Amino acid sequence: MIAKVSKRTRTGRSSFRRLAQYMTTEPDPETGIASLRGDVLLSNNLLDFETAAYVMQATAEKNRQCDDPVCHYELCWPPGEMPTKEQWTVCALYTLRELGYQDHQYMVVAHDDRAHFHTIDVSSTMSKSHSSGLSSLRWNLPVAGSTSRRR
């Protein structure tokens, strides 16, 4: 398994709403109507995937010192490997715990729309119970990489 950290946007601020929309919906090629995709795992402090992005943004707005409250990365399996929901859930939760995001708001969506199975993991760097946030995942890239190899 490989951890892939997404690049920052041009403005340096990611959007929970745009990421959640990308993670959970895709347009039908013929009609253009959005349909649901992926299997969703939410933190215990989020009610559902429809409101998750708005709740995460509201929590992040409590701390104006944070430039980008979005932590966004993928866990990718080798082509041909298809983990069960239990397996990818264990890997996602293990990675979140190792990065220090286990008590933060997060949303993990599993996709099999490429040659390789992958999960897209989005977490708020802001803790709902604390006013401070964790550092960006970009500084934790060695942890993300070594964690993904352990599972």
Buried (B, 14 or more C-beta within 10 A) or exposed (E): BBBBBBEBEEEEEBBBEEBBEBBBBBEEEEEEEEEEBBBBBBBEBBEEBEEBBEBBBBBBEEBEEBEBBBBBBBBBBEEEEEBEEEBBBEBBBBBBEBBBBBBBBBBBBBBBEEEBBBBBBBBBBBBBEEEEBBEBBBEBBEBBEEBBEEB
